Structure formats: structure tokens, C-alpha cells
Amino acid sequence: MKRIVFLLIAVATVAGVVAFTASASGDADEQASPIYGVTIPAGYRDWKLIAVDQLLVPGKADQLRAQFGNDLAIKAFREGTIPFPDGAIIAAIHWTRVPSEDNNKVLAGPFPGAQSFVVGSPVNVQFMVKDSKKYAATGGWGFADFKDGKPGDKALHETCFPCHMPAKDRDYVFTRYANAP
Amino acid sequence: MKRIVFLLIAVATVAGVVAFTASASGDADEQASPIYGVTIPAGYRDWKLIAVDQLLVPGKADQLRAQFGNDLAIKAFREGTIPFPDGAIIAAIHWTRVPSEDNNKVLAGPFPGAQSFVVGSPVNVQFMVKDSKKYAATGGWGFADFKDGKPGDKALHETCFPCHMPAKDRDYVFTRYANAP
């Protein structure tokens, strides 16, 4: 009996190590964007805000959005530094835009007809990582688009740089810094 | 000649001190909200983001908005702490919402009919400062609304707390924390 238990533990341990190794390796590949190999930067939700915007694509997307920058990116935005320095990262969170019935009830008194829209659920998060050597072929930027923590496919990531091309004179960055009042 | 120069410097210095004192005192009054005495907290534009929203009051306001929290406020939001602790501050920047012709041109190719709206100019900034003793009569919150660095009048500030009353079960705070994807 003791021998059987030992054997089972040994098998379970080996299986566990194999499973763990496979999983760790799989995760590492899964969590980097195709083409660019960009992963989700730690703590980006707490980075300083660059700006907010709204996107409406009838029948496809109705979003409120926020862009964040790491310290290098924020400094460059404020000082108008173009191109952005290596190490700068821009993050963009996209949420669904939903009407707030709670807010509308409150607003109805003082502001008849007022409509408040708030963020619903997160849709995706995108990153631009500046590395002028590594990403020389794409304006010095590596791109990434994640949904539920998983990067989009290669076809999706092939659209990033061509789409950002029109903003070439602003180092391929569409977002402008939103000043405080 | 030496005596005249000395006298002039002395007069200038005294005048300077008087002018500085008057100005500092005047600014202090001007820059605090009526009723609550809340001033603009240093560095609030760099605080962590709570959420974003949109407000449309036909003919009156068309805005994109962002709420920021100091560390105490952010911690409370994330942990669902109600009431917010003393020292928590929430800031809300309101910008005009304007269509981005630049973005729309780019989007027109891949996303026909897409409409992008970005922030225009800053409209105002509002603050809620938690001090359960000082502001006991108004749910523990002191309010402030600034336009171009100057606080609104007393009549405006008399509307803050009554308007926030419906959110009493969330400690008078309308905004909910926007999670990352």
C-alpha cells in the first residue's frame, strides 16, 4: 500500500511539473502580441492620464476611452518631444459606453433632457511601446491589442502600423495631451 | 546720492512686502470655494484615474469628463470602502467634447461612418474633499467648482450637496471605479 501511494505521488509530481512547464511556456507565448512581442506592462492602470475620447462606429463600437502614459511618455507629451524617447509606453483602455439611468434621474431635476453616459465593461486595451531599434520598421513603435488578457491575432496586429501612418508627423501618435483647466 | 538710493530700496522693499502680503491674502480668499473653503489640490492632474464619462445637456453642455483620486480615494474605491476616509479627495475635470476630423479621416477607410470625439478645451474642475468633522453638515464632504482657476459663487456651491444626496448610499459619490480589462 505504501509503495502504491508513493508511486501515485511520484506520478502526480512529474505530471504536475510537466503541466506547469507547459502552462508557463504557453502563457508566455500567449501573453505577447504577435509580430511585436509586446506584453501587458505592470501597473499601467495607475499611470497618469494623457486624455479621454469617444468612438462610435455604428453597429460595431460605442466606446469611452482613456489613454495613459508611463513617466517617459507623459514627460514627452508635456514637453512636446517628438519623436518619443525609447522606453515610452502609451496604454489605451476602451470601455463600452452605456447610459447611466441613475445619473439621468438626478440630472432630470436641474437639467431637463440631460444624458449621462458612463463606462460599461472593458472591451480591450492597447499598447504602443517605443524602441527605435527593435521596432525600426514600424516607426520605432511596437503595438499590442489585448482582450481579456489575451493578445489579438497576427492579422489584427498587421493593421496597427498602417492605421497609425497618417499621424507620422506626431510620431504616429493620434492622442493629444488633455490639459487641466 | 547713496542715501537716496538706500531710501528708494527701503520703500520698494516695504511696498513689495505689502503688495505681496495683500496679493497672497487676496489670492487665498479668491482661490477657496465659498461655504467649504476648498482650494485646488496640488498635482491633481497627475492623480490616478477613477473613471471617465460623458455628459450631454442639449444646448448647455457637451462634455467628456475624467475623475481622479488621491491615494486615499483610490484605495477606498478599489476596496469598496464606504464611507471614504478623511483626507480622500476626488477631482473631476470636464472638457468640451469635439469631433476629431483628423481621426475621422483615418477611421473612414477601415470603419466607414466612424465618429471620433476628443476633448476640446477645459470647462471646469470640481473637487470633493472628505473631512467628516469639518463638513459634518454635508455628508462629510467639502465641495468646490473652479473655472479658469477661480471658484464659482456661493449660489453655485449651495447646489453641490443637494445634488449629491441621491447617492447617499455610496457616500454621496456618483462615480464608480472603471476596471481595467
Chai-1 contact restraints between the chains, C-beta under 6 A:
chainA,res_idxA,chainB,res_idxB,connection_type,confidence,min_distance_angstrom,max_distance_angstrom,comment,restraint_id
A,R45,B,A180,contact,1.0,0.0,6.0,A-B,restraint_1
A,D46,B,K48,contact,1.0,0.0,6.0,A-B,restraint_2
A,K48,B,D46,contact,1.0,0.0,6.0,A-B,restraint_3
A,L49,B,L49,contact,1.0,0.0,6.0,A-B,restraint_4
A,A51,B,V119,contact,1.0,0.0,6.0,A-B,restraint_5
A,V52,B,V52,contact,1.0,0.0,6.0,A-B,restraint_6
A,V52,B,L64,contact,1.0,0.0,6.0,A-B,restraint_7
A,V52,B,A66,contact,1.0,0.0,6.0,A-B,restraint_8
A,D53,B,V118,contact,1.0,0.0,6.0,A-B,restraint_9
A,Q54,B,F117,contact,1.0,0.0,6.0,A-B,restraint_10
A,L55,B,S116,contact,1.0,0.0,6.0,A-B,restraint_11
A,L56,B,Q115,contact,1.0,0.0,6.0,A-B,restraint_12
A,V57,B,F111,contact,1.0,0.0,6.0,A-B,restraint_13
A,V57,B,A114,contact,1.0,0.0,6.0,A-B,restraint_14
A,P58,B,G113,contact,1.0,0.0,6.0,A-B,restraint_15
A,L64,B,V52,contact,1.0,0.0,6.0,A-B,restraint_16
A,A66,B,V52,contact,1.0,0.0,6.0,A-B,restraint_17
A,V106,B,P166,contact,1.0,0.0,6.0,A-B,restraint_18
A,F111,B,V57,contact,1.0,0.0,6.0,A-B,restraint_19
A,G113,B,P58,contact,1.0,0.0,6.0,A-B,restraint_20
A,A114,B,V57,contact,1.0,0.0,6.0,A-B,restraint_21
A,Q115,B,L56,contact,1.0,0.0,6.0,A-B,restraint_22
A,S116,B,L55,contact,1.0,0.0,6.0,A-B,restraint_23
A,F117,B,Q54,contact,1.0,0.0,6.0,A-B,restraint_24
A,V118,B,D53,contact,1.0,0.0,6.0,A-B,restraint_25
A,V119,B,A51,contact,1.0,0.0,6.0,A-B,restraint_26
A,V119,B,A178,contact,1.0,0.0,6.0,A-B,restraint_27
A,P122,B,P181,contact,1.0,0.0,6.0,A-B,restraint_28
A,N124,B,P181,contact,1.0,0.0,6.0,A-B,restraint_29
A,V125,B,P181,contact,1.0,0.0,6.0,A-B,restraint_30
A,P166,B,V106,contact,1.0,0.0,6.0,A-B,restraint_31
A,A178,B,V119,contact,1.0,0.0,6.0,A-B,restraint_32
A,A180,B,R45,contact,1.0,0.0,6.0,A-B,restraint_33
A,P181,B,P122,contact,1.0,0.0,6.0,A-B,restraint_34
A,P181,B,N124,contact,1.0,0.0,6.0,A-B,restraint_35
A,P181,B,V125,contact,1.0,0.0,6.0,A-B,restraint_36
